[in-house]
């Protein structure tokens, strides 16, 4: 069972203000950072450079190998221990999906469903980036997302945040997507009279606002989980005594050297946040390598992942 901390009326009012602010940021094409700096998106230039790199991969015969790698998704199962985890949530399982980019590979939803179908989980948490591009139409991803949503429904709810590739307009299709969007807000999960809190923020990579920070200033819970598209708010979450921080965005590099070092990284918080488990103070964090691909549909030395986390005392 779950319920939001705020009333529907309050949530709707805040959602309207958020949509207005987000629409302005999207339309002017500036990325607003936590540092206060603004930078204009160079996505078109980046896409042209990726096009050149794609041609080189095809000429050298590596493209097909990378494309096959991108379609091969690993199930990464891990158990995380928390001494303060409420007893009712001992063994609670989280399906973590990030960076679906579901339109980057034809028929990709079916590949994800094939992997997810045998899994058992109590909640599903998605940490953003559902389409390939950062602007333009997104109507073509609604059907595959709707089909996928039938396989990620969970007894304790399915919750999602937006990423830097997502638009505020996607919030209009929240019900059809089968996911409850957390936009700088929290939801309470209840089991046998005990509670945990899940807080989701808007994307801080391109669309940072103070509302994201304020949403993490929660009190009165023994155990709290933050879901954010990027690792950028990890220190803030740790300062506010969150226990688990789930994110993605990095794709683990997507194209890496044999030792796993990314050739290109859009992650600036430190290499420890590129992928996998990390810690800040008493908070455990996990950065997913992502399910899908961005830019070009290839992966090297960086397998796609679906993460199944079991929480234990």
C-alpha positions in Angstrom: 0.0 0.0 0.0 1.2 3.5 -0.7 0.0 7.1 -0.5 1.4 10.5 -1.3 2.4 12.9 1.5 0.4 15.8 0.0 -3.2 16.0 -1.1 -4.2 15.7 -4.7 -5.1 19.4 -4.8 -1.7 20.5 -3.5 0.1 18.1 -5.8 -1.9 19.4 -8.8 -1.1 23.0 -7.9 2.6 22.3 -7.6 2.6 20.2 -10.8 1.1 23.2 -12.7 3.9 25.5 -11.5 6.5 23.0 -12.3 5.1 22.5 -15.8 5.3 26.2 -16.5 8.9 26.5 -15.3 10.0 23.3 -17.1 8.4 24.4 -20.4 10.3 27.7 -20.3 13.6 25.9 -19.7 12.9 23.4 -22.5 11.8 26.0 -25.0 14.8 28.3 -24.5 17.2 25.4 -24.9 19.4 26.2 -21.8 20.6 23.6 -19.3 20.3 24.9 -15.8 22.9 23.5 -13.4 22.9 23.3 -9.6 26.0 25.6 -9.7 23.7 28.3 -11.1 25.4 28.2 -14.5 23.5 28.0 -17.7 24.7 26.3 -20.9 23.1 26.0 -24.2 22.5 22.5 -25.4 24.9 21.2 -28.1 22.9 18.1 -28.8 22.7 18.7 -32.6 26.5 19.0 -32.8 26.9 15.9 -30.6 24.6 13.9 -32.9 26.6 14.9 -36.0 29.8 13.7 -34.3 28.1 10.5 -33.3 27.1 10.1 -37.0 30.7 10.3 -38.0 31.7 7.8 -35.3 29.0 5.4 -36.5 30.3 5.5 -40.0 33.8 4.6 -38.7 32.4 1.7 -36.7 30.7 0.3 -39.8 33.8 0.7 -41.9 35.9 -1.2 -39.4 33.3 -3.9 -38.9 32.6 -3.2 -35.2 29.1 -1.7 -35.6 27.3 -5.1 -35.7 29.2 -6.3 -32.7 28.3 -3.2 -30.7 24.6 -3.4 -31.8 24.4 -7.0 -30.7 25.9 -6.0 -27.3 23.3 -3.3 -26.9 20.5 -5.8 -27.4 22.0 -8.1 -24.7 20.6 -7.1 -21.3 22.0 -8.5 -18.1 19.9 -9.0 -14.9 22.0 -7.7 -12.1 20.8 -9.0 -8.7 22.3 -7.7 -5.5 21.5 -7.6 -1.8 22.0 -4.4 0.2 22.1 -4.5 4.0 20.7 -1.7 6.1 20.7 -2.0 9.9 17.9 0.6 10.2 15.6 -1.1 7.7 12.1 -1.6 9.2 11.5 -5.3 9.9 8.5 -5.4 7.6 10.7 -4.5 4.7 13.4 -7.1 5.3 13.6 -8.9 1.9 11.8 -6.1 0.1 12.7 -6.2 -3.6 13.2 -3.2 -5.9 13.2 -3.5 -9.7 15.4 -0.6 -10.9 15.1 0.5 -14.5 17.0 3.4 -15.9 17.6 5.0 -19.3 15.2 2.9 -21.3 15.6 5.0 -24.5 13.0 2.6 -25.7 12.9 3.9 -29.3 16.7 3.5 -30.0 16.4 -0.1 -31.0 13.4 -1.5 -33.0 11.4 -4.0 -30.8 13.4 -3.1 -27.7 10.3 -3.2 -25.4 9.9 -6.9 -26.2 13.5 -7.6 -25.3 13.0 -5.8 -21.9 9.8 -7.7 -21.2 11.4 -11.0 -22.0 14.0 -10.2 -19.2 11.5 -8.8 -16.7 8.8 -11.4 -17.0 10.3 -14.1 -14.7 11.3 -11.5 -12.0 9.5 -11.0 -8.7 9.6 -7.6 -7.1 7.7 -5.5 -4.6 8.2 -2.1 -6.2 9.5 -0.8 -9.5 11.5 2.4 -9.7 12.4 4.1 -12.9 15.1 6.8 -13.1 14.4 8.6 -16.3 15.2 8.9 -20.0 12.4 7.1 -21.9 13.1 8.3 -25.4 16.2 8.7 -27.6 16.1 12.4 -28.5 16.0 15.4 -26.2 13.3 17.2 -28.2 10.7 16.6 -30.8 7.8 14.2 -30.8 7.5 11.4 -28.2 4.1 10.0 -29.3 5.9 7.0 -30.8 7.1 5.8 -27.4 3.7 5.8 -25.7 2.6 2.4 -27.1 5.7 0.5 -26.2 5.8 2.1 -22.8 2.2 1.2 -22.2 2.9 -2.4 -23.2 5.9 -2.5 -20.9 4.0 -1.0 -18.1 1.9 -4.2 -17.8 5.0 -6.1 -16.8 6.3 -3.7 -14.2 3.3 -3.3 -12.0 4.2 -4.0 -8.4 2.3 -4.6 -5.2 3.9 -1.5 -3.5 3.6 0.6 -6.6 5.6 1.6 -9.7 7.2 5.1 -9.5 9.2 7.1 -12.0 11.1 10.3 -12.4 12.0 12.2 -15.6 15.4 12.5 -17.2 17.1 15.1 -19.4 15.8 13.4 -22.5 12.2 13.7 -21.3 9.8 16.5 -21.7 7.3 17.9 -19.2 4.5 17.0 -21.7 5.0 13.3 -20.8 3.3 14.0 -17.5 0.0 14.3 -19.4 0.3 10.6 -20.2 1.1 9.4 -16.7 -1.9 7.2 -16.3 -1.4 5.5 -19.7 2.3 4.8 -18.8 1.3 2.8 -15.8 3.8 4.7 -13.6 3.3 7.2 -10.8 5.5 10.2 -11.6 7.4 11.7 -8.6 8.1 15.3 -9.5 9.9 16.8 -6.5 7.6 14.8 -4.2 7.4 11.8 -1.9 5.3 8.7 -1.5 4.9 6.6 1.6 5.1 2.8 1.4 3.3 1.0 4.2 3.7 -2.7 5.2 2.5 -4.3 8.5 2.2 -0.8 10.0 5.8 0.2 9.2 6.8 2.8 6.7 9.5 3.8 4.3 9.7 6.9 2.1 10.5 7.2 -1.6 11.3 10.7 -2.9 11.7 11.5 -6.6 13.1 14.7 -8.0 13.0 16.4 -11.4 16.1 15.9 -13.6 19.0 18.0 -12.2 21.2 17.6 -15.2 19.4 20.1 -17.5 16.4 21.2 -15.5 17.6 21.9 -11.9 15.5 24.0 -9.6 15.5 24.6 -5.9 12.3 22.5 -5.7 14.5 19.4 -6.1 16.5 20.3 -3.1 13.4 21.2 -1.0 11.8 17.8 -1.9 14.7 16.0 -0.2 14.2 17.9 3.1 12.0 15.2 4.6 11.7 14.3 8.2 10.2 11.6 10.4 11.1 8.4 8.6 13.4 5.6 9.7 14.3 4.6 6.1 14.3 6.8 3.0 15.0 6.1 -0.7 15.8 8.8 -3.3 15.3 8.3 -7.0 17.0 10.9 -9.2 18.1 10.7 -12.8 21.7 11.6 -12.1 24.1 11.2 -9.1 24.2 15.0 -8.8 22.0 15.3 -5.7 23.7 12.4 -3.8 25.4 14.7 -1.3 22.2 16.6 -0.6 20.3 13.3 -0.1 23.0 12.0 2.3 22.9 15.2 4.3 19.1 14.7 4.6 19.7 11.2 5.9 18.5 9.2 2.9 19.6 5.5 3.1 19.5 4.5 -0.6 20.0 6.6 -3.7 19.1 5.2 -7.1 20.1 6.9 -10.4 21.3 6.3 -13.9 22.1 8.8 -16.7 25.7 7.7 -17.2 25.0 4.5 -19.1 28.2 3.3 -17.4 29.9 5.1 -20.3 28.2 2.8 -22.9 31.4 2.6 -24.9 34.3 1.6 -22.6 37.8 0.3 -22.7 38.3 -3.3 -21.7 38.9 -2.3 -18.0 35.5 -0.5 -18.0 36.9 3.1 -18.4 34.4 5.2 -20.4 35.6 6.8 -23.6 33.1 9.6 -23.0 31.4 10.5 -19.8 28.7 13.0 -19.1 29.1 12.5 -15.4 31.0 15.1 -13.5 30.6 14.2 -9.9 33.5 11.7 -9.8 34.4 8.4 -11.5 33.0 6.4 -8.5 29.5 7.4 -9.7 30.0 6.1 -13.2 28.2 2.8 -12.4 27.6 0.3 -9.7 27.5 0.7 -5.9 29.0 3.6 -4.0 28.6 5.2 -0.6 28.4 8.7 0.8 28.4 8.7 4.6 25.8 6.3 5.8 23.9 6.4 2.4 24.3 3.6 -0.2 24.0 4.6 -3.8 23.7 2.7 -7.0 24.2 4.0 -10.5 22.7 1.8 -13.2 24.5 1.2 -16.5 21.0 1.7 -18.1 18.8 -0.6 -20.0 18.9 1.3 -23.3 21.4 3.3 -25.4 21.8 6.9 -26.3 23.4 8.5 -29.3 24.1 5.4 -31.2 22.7 1.9 -30.6 26.0 0.2 -29.6 27.7 -0.9 -26.4 31.3 -2.0 -25.8 32.6 -3.4 -22.5 29.6 -2.0 -20.7 26.6 -4.4 -20.7 23.1 -3.0 -20.4 21.4 -3.9 -17.1 18.2 -4.4 -15.3 18.8 -4.2 -11.6 17.0 -6.3 -8.9 17.8 -5.1 -5.4 16.9 -7.0 -2.3 17.0 -4.9 0.9 17.9 -6.7 4.0 18.7 -6.0 7.6 
